[in-house]
Amino acid sequence: MPLGKKNRPTSAQGKIETQKVPSILTEIEPVRGTTGHSPLRQTGQRRHSYKVPSAGGSELGDDRTEKSPNPDWLERELLRQEHRRYSFALGDTKLTTQQHNIRYPASSLSKLKIEQRVSLENLKKLKQAFEDFEKAGTRSLGLPQFRLIIRKCLGLRDISDAQIHELFMKIDYSGQGSVEWDEFCTYMQLEYTEKEESVIRSKQVAFALPANIKPLSHGEPILRIHPTPDGTIVTVREDGTVNYWSSKLQLRKSKNMFHEKPIGRMPKWATDFTIMPQYNKLIIGTGDREIQLYELSSLEPYCQLNSLETVPLKLDYCYTGPDECVIVYGDVQGCVNIILMTSVGETLRLWKKLPRVENVPSIGIDHAVQSPNMTYIRWKVHQDWVTEVKYFKSIPAVASTSNHEASALVIGCILPSTNIEQQMREIKEVCREGKPKKVAYGLGSPQQRAACDQTVFPIYKGVMTFDICKIHNLLVTGGMDRLIRMWNPYVPGRPTGILKGHSAPIFYLHISTKDSRIFSVSTDNTARIWDIQDQSCLFAAHPKASLLYGDLSACLYSSAVKGLYIATDSLALLSLKTKAEPQGCFIMSHKEVVLCCGYSVEFRQVVSCTEGSVIKVWDVDTGNQVFEYGGAHGLSAITCMTFDPKGRRLVTGGRDGYLKIWNFNNGHCLKTLSRENGGAEICDCSYLQVHRNAFIISVGWDQRIDVYLDSPEDTHHVQSPQPSWQDDLRKGHKEDILCIAQCPPYLLATASYDGEIIVWNLVSGHIQCRFLSPLPPHSEDAHLMDRSVLSLVFLRTRALDAAFSSAASLLSSGAQGHVHFWNVLNGGKFLTSFKASRLQQQITKLAVTQDDCLLFAADHVGYIYVYDIEQCALTREQKPPNTVNFWRAHIGSITGLQIIENDRVLLTSSTDCTVRLWSIHGEFIGTFGQPERWSLHTESSWKHPAVPYEVLIDPLSMPSHCMLEGKLTMSDVLSSGSTGSTGNTRTESESPNKVRHPLPSFSDREIEEEINSSFYPEHGKWLRHEIFKHANKTLNHGGPKAYHTLKYFDVVDAPTTCEKPDLSLAGIDPFIASSVDEKPSGI
């Protein structure tokens, strides 16, 4: 299981030491005459035109449903700009409150839940209150007592009874009407534990092991790995061999820059390199005290800067402005050398024309500094070799490191300080000491920086590598002591954190600003990933797993490929394991495929479950995430879910063959239901009541119906099913059971992969009737057709009414997008079927309204169809139901479909990783997890009339036309007018696009009267003459058409190619519109 958990916690006990305090029973008034009735049950009228019935409504129907005093447009703007507006207008009460909360942070705490505002002192008081009640003979507290001690012990005056009642119901998941101290502590502990694990799970990251390794030929070690703007990876060896690699380590180019050995001298060796991408140059430092420049594309020598003071060990380059740059190098004397260049392009061209030394144009450093375009500065910084040097443009400053402890890392300025007070202070010190102080800088002996011009970090055993991030205000260092230290760059006194874990000296460090991570590599080839906020190790790749062997010589983290390049005896790439992230405007509710979703009426919350065994809880009124926990079924997917009748417990089924009962508000696993040693995958489950007993029923790949008794007296955590029905063992399904449906009080229907449907009597366990799904008419290859039934639904108003004994009371999905109607009361028979999916895609989910008037059908490609079935299948009629509406809700298969009757909205989930909310009429409310929250009862806050972006751009959402599909040519369309009425042989029902509203038609007289009366006054006769002087000219464009009546402008000839029309607005098709054979007046 994730996070290293073997078993989820099932209970917790609160053990808090308390001090002697007076009994709370003496402080609160005695509770007499109070009842468990809560004012929360009083529901008001919602903002829609319909009234919400009070029966079956949420007990939390509090002030959420109250009508806002602001108009709809203002509510929408407040919701949209809540987190980014910094000013407010008169009457903007919500923003005024936000400004007040910013000024007074205590008032903003009222927006938090009660459990988020409990302190340790509050817990001590609560524990004492529970103990006082227990001493008085009351071990369990009801809602009135719980409300009183919450208000008294927490001291929160701004909490409402609705919040306390909601917390009470979350703790009292079984609905017994009372809570104990242990139950309260269990809820609090598990909620915070799951939140912590949710944060850790969101930060989980790993390398793909083993690494992608590219063997290298025997030779000198690689000095550095450097990327180029086009994604190419450049490596340079000590012998001067330059290699160009692709991002996947495919060798593109190789060349030895020092192939000509000087006569009588040792061969050259490279010390470090960097690139100048703005000038297409490669810079290489050599052991001969040279800095050589090569063409980056051709690797041809360009020029070199020689006769340096010492050997350049480490190089860095930065483009600082238009035609300006900085080249920095550290040497063996512990000095930091800075070359400031202006007019870089012109300077380099002048250097290229200089005399050649060893066939390379050369200039000495003493001659180069005489140019007005070049400034050379040399600072004495360290007492040992410089191990690394970097220039940071954002500071701007130069940071360098060495193994000398007193000056392990120094961040200093480029030019000396110009602070007048500091200069006067230094002059006074010189006068007092009587020693002149040299202030010139340049060639010769290096200069010492003033104390105000640098920040020195003394670190034990020095520093080998470092990195700085200005956004996080973070400096990280690593060295021989195997510790990674985190610093505030402006506070060198002590580190803010120390990361321990490496067992060898730290060789490389990199801060990933975007991901808030630190990547580190030690000399034993171990790579680690650290989280900046938690200061914890997220992943470690050891050499045995990564297969990295040999001496480590160079490293580079590339954010473009999200991987770590490591050079040893070979060149390797450690890539991060990444999941497909949404692109552009795509909004995802989960990172994994969503397999089911449901709605809790009690808490007004939506619960969604994924293939990655993650459960998320959402607020249906705003779309915000409330809670999340993972590893519900280990590593197995959650395939189905249901709620108990009170809506306080969640039942989930997984591919591991287990059913689990949860308190989904804190991730507490209450029970585990399964056969011995587990079982096959569970496909569907349901919660039902027979008489006074409650049962949980599951079906799946074991081809049997498992029935579990849900009894509060059963305290066993693991529970086995009851004995199977005899009819199920002898006459049951022969294939995997895919879905289940119930109709209280005694009917149960199951359907299997082979298309068989069996209706059971729950009381006796006998089969009442069975069917076999019919094949679509005119179907071929019947033995190859998928007859599986993915969804069943009862029409309960018909199944329980004797007046509909001959009508259909059960609906099932069928092959090629069909829906079948069945009668189950008179022995069972097939009545009728119709094609619900226009694209002949398999129907995945069915849902009906409470009055059984509307049927919602969802198919495999994300379409939702609404049909009026009130008068359908009352007899053996063959007339299909009328289509009320249809739209595309997702780009993947729809896995969840539920109608929320009280709010008249529709909940959907899909394999495209989204959970969405729609109005009952198909208006898009929003996607759970989107940045902007909505108000369910403020229609102006909905996304409507917009649609999901991925649905909008998906090719399957585009309108179809016979010409675009290649069935007609342009000449056929143009000649359709001459064929008269016979050219359009399609009936209205066959047309792919019907005209929703008739097009308006106007006569020539009406148009002329409108123009004369509205657009042109009487005194504009000349202007009117110019416009209408060509009105009587004959138009000849291949025959008279309807548009010839528009006689005010010349008609352009139709092009030879036709662009795809946008028919989504008016619902019309211009290519099949009938032509009108009328001649213009005046001809």
N, C-alpha and C positions, 0 to 999 in steps of 0.2 A: 504494500500500500504506500501511497505518497507520504512524504515527510517522515518516513521511518516508523509509522504507527502500525502495530500489529492488530490492535483491537481499539475500537472507539470506546470512550468512556460512557458508562451507563448511569452513573450516579456520582454524587459528591456530597460531602458533609461539611458544614460550616463550623469551624472551630476557631473562634475569635475570643481572645482574652478581654474581658471587660472589667472596668473599675466599678466600685461601689457607687451606684447612682440610685436615686429614689425610684420607687416603682412607678411605672407609667400609668398603672391603673388609678393612681391617686392624682394624676395630672390631667387625664382625659375624662370627659363626661361619660357616665355609663350609657351603654347603647341599649335603649329600650324602645320597643315599638317600631324598630326599623325593619325593613323588609329587604329582600334581595333585589327588588325592582330598581332598575337604574334609569335615570332620565335619559340615558343614551339611546334607549329603545324608541324614544320619540323621534320620528323622522319627519322632516319637513318636506315641502314641495320643492322639487328640483327645478333646474333652469329650463328643462325641456318643456314642450307643450303638453306632454303626457304626464300623468301622475304615477308615482311609484307606489305600488301596493306595500302596505306595512307588513303584511304577512310574509315571512321568509326573508325579510330584509335584514340588513346588517345591524347588529347591536351597537356598532360603532358609527352609526349614522348621525354624527354630531355636527359641529359647525363646519365640517368640510363641505356639506351640501347647502349651506346657507348662501343665499344670493349675494353677490358682491355689489356694493353700492356704486362701483365704477362701471362705465360702459364697457362693452365687449372689446372695442378696439384698444382702450386703455389697459384692460387686463392683459391683453396679448402683448402689448409693448412692455408692460411691467415684467411679465414672465420672461420675455426675450432678453431684456436689458438688465435683468436683476443683478448680474455679476460684472457688468462692465460700465454702468453709468455712474458718473461722479457728480452729477448735478441733478436737480429736480425742479419741477415747475410747481406753481401754486396749486394746492389740492392733491399733489402726488403723495398720498399718505404712506404708501408702502415704501417709497424711497426715503421719505422722512424718517420712517422707523429704521431703515437700514443705516442712515447716517447717525441716528441716535445710538444704534448698536455698536457702530464703529467707535463712537466717542465714549460710550459706556459699555464695555465688553460684558459686564455681568448681565445686562438685559438680553444679550444675544443667546445666553444659555437656555432661555426658555424654549428655544426651538429644538433642543435636544430631547431625546427620550429620557424617561425617569431613570432607567438603568444606566444611562450614560452620565448621570449627574450625582451618582452615589459615591460618597467618599468613605474612607476607612472609619472615620468618626461616626458617620451615619449608620454604617453596618453595625458598629458596636451598640448604638442606641436601639436599632431594630432587633438585634439579638436579645438585648435586655427586655424589650417589650414582649417578644415571643415567650421568653422565660416567665415573665410576670403573668401572662395569660395562662401558661401551662400550670403554674403554681395555683392559679385560681380555678383550675379544673378544665380549662379550654386549651386543648393541644392544637387544634386546627382552627384557623380563623376564617370566618366568612367574609364576604365582600364589605359589609359595613365596618367591621373591626379592622380589616386590612386597610380600608380607606383612611380611617382615623389615625392609625399608627404611621402610615406613610406621610400624612400631612404633619403629624407632630414630630416625628423623628428626623425627617429630612429637612423640615423648615423651608419648604419651597411653596411660596404663596402663589406663584403663577401657574401651577399645574392644575389641570382641570380634572373633573371626575371621569371624563372620557379616557384620559391618559392612564389614570389609576385602574380603571376597569379593563383597559386593554392589557396592562401588565398583569393583572389578576388572571385574565383568561389565558395568557401565554404560560403562566406558571401552572394553572389548573387545567392542563391539557386533557385530562380525563373527564372534565365536566362534572366533578363531584360537588362543586360549590364551596370548597374550602382549600386552604393551603397551609403547609407546615414550614417550619424554619429550614429543615433539610431540603425541601423542594425549592424554596427561595434561593438557597445557596447553590444548589445544583444548577438552576437556571442561569444565575449570574456567572458562575465559573465557566460553564460550557459556552455561553455566548461570547465571552471575552476570549476563550481559547480558540473558538472557531474563527473569530475575527482576526486573531493573530496569525493563525494558519492560513487564512485567506490571503493576508498580505504576503506571507512567505511564498505561497503558491503562485501569486501573481509575479513574483520576482524570480521564479525558478528559471534557471538557464543552465545549459550544458554544452560541452564540445562534442562533436561527432567523432567518436573514436572507432578505430585508430585513425591517426592523421593521414592526410593525403601526402605521401612522401615521394619526392623526386630525387633519385640518386645523383650524386655529383661525381665527376671524375677526380682522381687523386690530384691534390694540389694544395695551394695555400688556403687558409681560412677566409671566409667572407667577412669583410669589414663592416658593412652596413647593408640594410635593405631599405630602399626608398621608393615611394610610389610617384608616378607621373600623373598629370591631369587627365590623360586618356585611359587610366587604369592599368598601364603597364608597370611592372615591377622591375626595378633596376638593382642589380647587385654588382659589387666590385670586390675582387680578391686582392690580397696583399701583393701579388705579382702583377697587378694591373689588368687582369682579365675582367672585362665588363660584359655582363649578360643581361639581356632583356627577356622577361618572362611575361606570359599572359597571367591573368588573375587566377587561372586554374593550373599554373605552373607548367605551361607549355613553352619550351624554349623558342624564342623568336629570332634572336640575334646574339652573336658572341664575337668579341674582338679583344686581343691583347694590346693594350696601349703602350707597353714598354718592350716591344719585340726587338728593338734595336739596342743591343748591349754596348755601352761605351767601352772603347778600347782601353785596357789597363785599369778599369774601374769595376767596382762591384755593381751588380745590376740594381736598378731603381726598385724601390718598394713603396707601395701606397700606404698611407696612414688613415685616411678617411676621405669621404666624398659627400657632395650634395649637388643639387641641381638648381638652375636658374630657369624655371619654365617660361618666364616672361621674355627671355632673350634666347631661349632654345640652347642653353649651355649646360655642360656638365663640368663641375669643379672637382678636381682631385688634388689632395695634399700629398706630398711625397716626402721621403726621408732625406732628400737633398735640399730641404728648406725651400721648396717651391710650391706654388699654387698654380696648377695647370687648368686651362679652360679648353674644352672640346665641344664640337657641335653635337648637340644631343641627338639629332636625327641620324647623322652619318658617322659620328664618332671620329671625325677628322680633327687633328690638332688646330686650335685657333690662336692661342697666345698663352704666355705664362708669366707669372710674377715671381721672380727669383730673388736670391740674396736676402731672404728673411732673417730676422734676428735668431730664431730657433726653429726647430722642427714643429710644424703644425700637427698636433695630435688629433684634435676634434674640430670639425667644421660645422658652421651653420650659416644659413642665408635667409634673408627676409626682404620682400619687396615693400618698401615703406611709402611710396608715393609715385606720382607720374615721373617716370624715368629716374627714380631714385631707389637705392637699395643699401643694405647693410650686409657685410660679410664679416663673420666673427669666427675666430679660431683660438683654441687654447693650446699652450705649448708645454714643453718639458720643464720649464722654469716656474710653472704655476702662474703664468701671466695670461691675461685675457686681452687679445689683440682685436681691435675693432677698425674696420675699413668702411668709411662712409663715402658713397659715390653718388654724384649727381651727373646728369647727362650721360647715363650709363652707355647707351647705344653709341654715342659719338666717341666716348672714351675708349670703348673696346675696339672700335674701328681704327682709331689711331694706334692702339697697341698692336694691331694685326699688321701694320705697315712697318713696324720696327725691324731691325736686323734679327736674323735667326740664329739661335743657339741650339745645336743638335736638331736642326730642321724645324724649330718652333720659334715664332716671333717672341722675343723676350724683352722684359723691362725690369730693372732692379727696383726694389722697394724704395731706395733712397731717391731715385729719379721719379718714381710714380707719385710720391707725396708732394712733389713740387707743383703738380698740376692743381689748378684752382678747383677742379671737379672732384678732388679726392682729399679726404681727411683721414689721417692715421692716428689712432690712440692706443696706448699700451698701458694697461693697469697691472700692477703687481697685487695679486689677490690671494694666492695660496702659497704654502710652503712645500708643496708636493706637486707632482704631475696633475694636470687637469684631466679628470676622468670623463667629464661631459660638459658641454656648453650649449646654451640655447638663448636665442633672442626672442623676446615676447613683445610683439608690436602693441598689444592691448595695454601693457603697463605704462610706458615702454621701458624695458630694462633688460639687462643681460644677467642670466643666472648661470653659475658655474659651480662645479663640484670637484672635490679631491678627496684623497684618503687621509688628509691631515685633519685631526679631530678639531682643532681650534678654529679652522676655517673650512669645515666640511662642505658647507653650501653658502654661497654669497650671492645675494641679489643686489646689483648695483646699477647706477645710472651710466649712460654712455659718456656724456660730457660732464665736466666738473660743475658743481653747484654754483649758481649765480646769486645766492642769497647774500645780501649786503651785510646783514648782522653776523652771519657766520664768517664772512671774510674779515670783518673787523675784529671778531673774536680771535681768529687765527693770527692776525697781525699783532694783537696785544700779546698773545702767547709767545710769538717770535721775539718781540721786543723784551719781554720779561726774561726769556731764556738766553737772549743775546746771540742766537744762531739764525742766520738767514735761511729762509725756506724757499726752495726752488718750486715755482708754480708752473713752469712750462711743461708741455707734454708733446710727445712725438717720438722720433727715433732716439736711440740711445738708451740709457737706463730707464726702466719702467717707473711710473709714478704710483704713489699711494693715494687711494681715494680718501676723501674726508669721511669721518664717521657718519655724518648726516647724509652722505651719498650712497650708502650701502647698508644692507641688513645682513648680519652674519649669524649663521645657525651652527653652533658647535654641537657635533653629534659624535657619539662614541663610535670608534673605528672608522669614521669617515663615511662618505657617500659614493656609491658607484653609479647610481641612476636616480632620476627624479622626474616629476612632471608637475605642471601647474595648471589649474583651471580657474579662470577668473569668475565664471558664472557661479560655481560652487564655493568660491573663495577658499580654495583648497590647494595645499602643497603636499605632495607625498614624496618620501625619500626611502631609499633602500641601500643596504651596503653589506659589509662583511658580517655584521652581527645577526643576520637572518631575520631582522624585524622590519616591518613596513610602518613608518611613522607618518601620521597625518598632522599637518600644521596649518595654522592660520598664517598666510604669507607675511603678515605684518606683525606677528607676535613670535619672535624667535625663542622666547624663554623656555617653553615646554610644549610638547606636542599635544594636540587635542585628542588623539587616539593612537593606539598601537595595534597593528594587525599581526597576530602570531599564527604560524602554521607551516612556514617553509623550514626545511631542515638543511638548507644550503644558502650561501650568499645570494642576495637579490641581484639579478643581472639586468632586468628590464621592468619598467613601470609605464603604464599608460592610463590616463583618466578618460573614460568615455562619457562626455558631457551629456549626451542625449539619453543614455540609459542609466546614468548615475551609478556607474560601475568602475572598478579599478581592475585592470589586468596586470598580473605580475608573473614573471618567469624567473626561476632560480637556476643556479649553475648546474644543478642535477637534472635539468630538463623537465622540471615540474611546473606546470602552468596552473594558475589559480585565478578565479573570478571572485571579486569582493563587492559587497553592497556598501555604498558610501553612507547611507543613512543609518543602517543597522550596524555597520562595521563588522559584518559577519562574512564568512566564506560561503559563497553560493555553490561553487564547484571546484574540484581539483582534478587535474589530468596528470596522472603519474606516468613515468616512462614505460612501465610495463603495459599500460593500457594504450598509450599513444604511440608506442614503438619508436620513440625518439632516442637515439643512442649517439654517442660521440661528444666531443667538447663543444659547448655552446659558444657561438661567436657573434650572432646578430639576431635581432627580433624586430618585428613591426606588427602593430595592430592596424588593420584596415577597416574603417567603418563602412566603406563601399561594399566589400564582400562579407562583412561581419565575420572576420576570421583573423587568426594570429599566425603570421609567418615566422618560422623559426629556422635558423641556419645552424646546423651542426656538421657532421660528416655528409649530410644530405640537406636538401631544402624541403621543408614540410609546411603544410597548411592545416591548422586546427580550426575548422569551421564551427560556428555556433549552430546549434539546433534551433531553427526558427520555424514558426508556423506561418502559414499564409496570412498576411495582414490585409485588412480592407484597404482598397485603393481609392484615392480621391474622396468622393462624398459618400462612400459606403459606410453604413453604421451597422455594427454587429452587437447583438445582445450577449453572445457567448463566443468563446474562442473555438468551441467544438460544435459539432452537429447537434441540433436540438431535436430530441426524439419524442418529447411529450410535454404538455403544459396543462395547467388547471387553475381554477379560481376558488379562493376561500371566501365565502360570503361573510363569515364571522369577522375576519380581520380586514376584509376588502384588499386582499393581496393576491398577486399572481405568482405561481410557482412554476418554474421551468427546469427540466432535467436534460442532461446532455449525454453524449456518447462517452465523454471523458469522466463520467460519474460525478459531475458537479451539479449542485442544486442551488439555484438562485431564487430569492424572494424579492418581488417588486411591489411597489405601491401603485395600485391601479389608478388612483386619482391624479398622480403626477408623473408616473413613469420612472421614478427614481428607484435605484436598488436599495433594498432595506437590509438584506442579509445574504450571506453566501457561505456554503461549506462544501468541501470536496471529499473524495475518497469514500463516498456513501456506499458503494458496492466494490470497494477496492479499485482494481483496474478495469472492472467490467462496466459496460454501458448500462444506463438506466433506460429500460424499454417502455415502461408504463407506470402510471401513477393514478391514485384516487384519494379522496378525502373521506373521513368518517362523517356521519350525518351532522355532527356539530361543527365541522370545519376546523377543528383544532389540531387534528392529527393527520399526518400525511403517510400514505402507504405507497411504497415504490417497489417495483419488480425489476430485476436485472438479468443480464445474460449469464450470470453466475448461478442462476436457479434459485435465488433467495428472494423472499419478500421481507421488507423491513418497515417497521412502524416508527415514525419520527415525531418529535416535537420540532417542527420545522422552523420555529422562531429562534432556537438556539442550537440546532443540530444534535439534539439528544436522541440517541437510538433507544427506543423503548422496548422493542421486541424484534426478534428475528424468526421468521416462519420459513420452514423448508422441510423437504423430505430428508430422510437419513442420508448423510454424506452428500448433501446437495442434490441438484437435479439438473434437468435440461433448461434451456433458455425459457424465460417467462415472457409471453407476448402480450398478455392483457390481464387486468385484474379489476375487481369490482367489490364494493362494500354494500352489503344488503342486510335487511332485517326480516326475520321470519318470526311472527308473533312477538315475543319479548326477547328473543335471542338475536345477537348480532354475529354476522359471519363475514369473512373475507374469502373471496373465491378467486382463484388464479388458473389460467390456462397457458399452454405453451407447447414446446416441442416434445414433451413426454406423452402427448396425445390423451391426457387424462385431465379431469376436473378436480382440483384440489380445494377442499373446503376446510377453513380454519375457524374455530370458535374464538370470538373476541370477548373474553370475559374479564372484568376487573379483578375477580378473585384469583385468576391464574397469575401467579407471580413469577413463573418461569420465564427466563429471558429468551430461551430457544424453545420453539413450539412446533410440534409435528401436526400434519393434517389429520382430519378424521378419516375413518375407513371410507373407501370409494364406494359410490353407488354401484349396485349390481348391474344395472342396465349400462352403466358407463364401462364396466369391465367386459361385458359380453357383447353389447351392441353399440358401443361408443364409436368415436371417430377412429379412422384408420390412418389419418395423416395429421400433421401438425395443426393444432388449434390456434388460430390467429387472432380471433376477437371474441368478445362476449358482450351481451346486453341483457338487462333485466327489466322486468315490468312487475312491480309490486302488485299483489302480495305473493304470487306463487309462480310466475313465469320467468324462465331463464332461457336465453338462446345462445348457442355457440356455433361458430363457423370455422371451417378448416381449409387447408391449402387445396384440397381437391374439389372445392366448391360445395361441399355438403354442409347443410344447415340442420341442426337438431334443436328442437324446442323441448325443454325439460320442465317437469313439475317439481318445484323446490321442496314441497312438503313431503312427497313420496319418493322423489328421486327417480321416477320413471320417465320414459320418453313419451311425450305427448304427440309429437309429429316430427317428421323429418323431410327435407327437400334436397334436391340437387339443382344447383344453379343452371339455368338454361343457357345455351350458347346464343350469341347474337344471330339474327336472321341473315341468311346468305353468307355465312362464315365458311371459310375453307380451312383445311388442315385442322380439324377439330381436336385431334390428338396432340397437336403442338400448341394449342391456345392455353393461355394462363387463365384458369377458372377460379383462382383463389379469391376468397371473400375477405376483404380487409376491414370492413366496417359493417356493423349492424345497429339498428335503432328501432325501438318500439314506438308506435303511435298509441300512447297510453289512454287517450280519451276514447279511442275505439276499442282497445283491448278490454277495457273494464265496463263497457256499455253494451248491454244485450241488444240494443237497437242496431248495432253495427256488427252483428254476428256473421254476416256474409261479406263484410267489407275487409279490406286489407288492413292489418294491424302491425305488420313487420316489414321493414325495408332493409335491403341488403345491397351491397355493391357487387357488380359483376364484371365480366370481361368487356374490354373495349369501351369503357366509360359508361356502361349501362347501370341502371338502378332498377331492382326488381321489387314488386309488391307481392306480399304473401298474406294469406288468411290462415290464422293459427287456431281459430276457435272451433270450427266445424271439421275436425280431422286434418286440416291443413291442406292448402292447395295454392297453386300459382295463379295469380290474377292477371297481372300485366307488367310491362317493363317499358322503359324509355331510355333514350341515349341522353345522359346528363352532361357528358363532356363533349363539347363541340369538336374538340381535337382528337376524340376517341382515345383519350388517355385514361388510365385506370383511376377509378375513384378511390381515394385513400381514407377519407373521413366523411361521415354523415352526421348531421345535427338537425333537430327540429325544434320549433318554438313550443312553449308550454301548451298552447291551444292546438298544436298539430296542424297549423294552417300553412306554415312556411317550412320548406326543406332547404337546408344549406348543404351543398355538396362540394367537396374540395378534391382536386385531381392531382396527378403526379407532377405536373409542370407548374403548379402554383395558382391555378385559376379557381375562383369560388363562384358557384352558380346558385341562384336563389329561384326556387320554383314554388308556385301556389298549388298546394296539394289538398286544399280543403275539400274539394269535390272530386278528387281523383281516386280511382280504384274503389269506389263504393260498390261497384258490381264488376263484372268481367268486361268492362269497357276497354277499348284500345286507344282512346284519345289521350295523348300525352299531356302533362300539366303545362300550364302557361309559365313562360319565363318572366320572372319579375325583374331580375337584375343579374349581371355577372361582371366580374372584374378580375384582374390579375393581382394577387396579393403578395406573391413571392416568386423568386426565380428557381426555386427548388421544390421538391415534393413537400406537400403540407402534411405535417405529422401531428398537429394538434388543432382542434376546432371546437370551440365552446361558446355558447350564447349566454351572455350575462343579462338575464331578463330584466332585473331591477333597473339597470342603467341603459338597457337597449343598445348594447354594444357587442361586438364580436371579437373573440380572442383567437389568434392563430399563431402557430409556430411552424418552422420549416427546417429542412436540412441545409438551408442557406445560412444557418447560425443566427437567425433573427426570431424575435417574438414581437408580434405587432398587435395593435388594437385598432378596430374599425367601428364605425357606427353601423347600426343595423341596415342602413341604406348603402353601405359601401364607401362612406367617407373616411379618408385616412386620418386617424387621430395621431399616431406616432409609433415609433419603434422603441421598445424598452431598452434603456441604456443610451438614448440620444442625449447630446449635451443640453438641449433646451427642454425644460420640463413643461408639461401641459397641465391644464386644469380640465378635468373630465367634463365638468358641467359649464365650461365656457368654450363655446364652439369656435370663437375667434382665436383661441390658443391652439387649435388643431392644425395639423399639416395641410388639411384640405383647403384649397383644391389641388395641392401638389400631390404627387405620388412618389413612392420610393424611387430613388435615383437609379438603382440597379434594375428595377422593373422597367423604368422608362427607356433605358438604353439596350435592354435585352432584345436580340433579334426576333424572338418569338412574340414579343409585344407589338411589333410593327404591323400595320394593316396589310392585308393581302389583296391582290388584284390579278385578274387573269392576264392582263397585258404585262405586268411586272413579272409574272411567272412564265412568260414566253408563249402563252396560248393565243395571243392576238398580236398583230403588228400595227404600226401607226397608220398604215393605209386602210386597214380594216376599220379603225376608229373613225378616220376622216370620212370614209364612204358610208358610215352607218346612217348619216342623215338622208342620203338619197334613197335608201331602201324603204323609207317610210316606217310605218308601224310594224311591218314584218321583220325589220332588222333587229328588233328587241323582242326576242321570244321568251325571255325569262319571266316567270311570274314573280309577284312581290315576295312570296315566301322563299324563292330560290335566290333572290338577290343577296349578296354577302353583306351589303350595307343598306339598311333601310333609312329613308328620310324621316327623321323624328318630327320635324316641323315642315309644313309645306313652304316652298319658296314663294316669296311675294312676287306678284306680277303687276306691272303698270302699263297702261296704254300710252301711246304717243301724246294724246291730248292731256292726260294727267301729268306727264313729265313736263310738257311745255308750260302748263299752267303753274306748276310748282316753281319752275325756273323763273318765270316772269314775275311771280308774286314774292318770292323769297330772296332770290340771289341778286337780281339786277333791277334797280329802280328805273323809273320811266325816263329820267333825264340821261341815262347811259345808253342812248340808242346806237351811237357809233360802236361802242364796245360790244353790244349785243349783235350788231350786224357782222362784226369781224368773226364772232364765234359761230354764227349760224349761216354764214354765206356759202359754206360747202355742205349744208345739211341735205340738199336735194341731189347730190351726186350719187350715181349708181355704184354700189359696192359689188365687186365681183371677186369672190374668193372661193370658187368651186361650188357654187350653189347657195341659195338662201338658207340661212340658219336663224336660230332664235336670237343670237346676239346681234344680228343685222339691224334690229330695232334701235340699237344704241348708235345714233347717227351723229355723234358729236366729235368723235376722234377716229382716225384711221385704224383699222384692225391689222395687226401685225400677222404676217404669215406664220403658221404653226411650225415649230422647229422639227428637224428630222429625228431628234431624240426626245424622249419624254422622261422627266424627272419624277421620282416617287412622290405622289401627292400626300398631303397631310389631311386625312379624312377624320381625324379624331374630334374635331370641334363641332362640325355641323352634322356629321354622320351621313354625308351624301357622297355620291360617286359621280363625278363629272363625265366619266367615260361612257356610262350607260344611260345618261340622261336623254330622254326622248327629244328629238328635234321637232321644231315647229316650222312647217312650210308656210311662211307668210312673206309676202313681198312688202318691202318698205313703201310707205305712203309717198305718193308723188312720182312713182315710176310708171 
